[in-house]
């Protein structure tokens, strides 16, 4: 009998994709129109995004979560360049309707910012709750030692 619950291959990626989608829609909804119903709906979507991100964070290793957080921060910084230049000039320089490009960049900005911050926070919670810090664990693995919980 196996002690591990089988999961579908790639199932953790769907949680991350759902979180990014929730954050993107929530960000566009709050920017597009200042209406209380949209703000409440966007807040609900953001909470749903955090729940999906938490599910993702639980299903991956600390190393994978750290790489995801780093990738999301780098993506956010890449999109921030478009904000530094200005969304309207960027939108007018790309083929297609300017407004669609501006809304798309806004969605990407919110999705990457909120997901990067959330992934970093969940990584911090995971490191804080770890019985052995990651650096110490790596050194023990390289030295061939095992953790000794009786000395703690």
Secondary structure, 3 states (H helix, E strand, C coil): CCCCCCCCCCHHHHHHHHHHHHHHHHHHHHHHCCCHHHHHHHHHHHHHHHHHHHHHHHHCCHHHHHHHHHHHHHHHHHHHHHHHHCHHHHHHHCCCCHHHHHHHHHHHHHHHHHHHHHHHHHHHHHHHHCCCCHHHHHHHHHHCCCCCHHHC
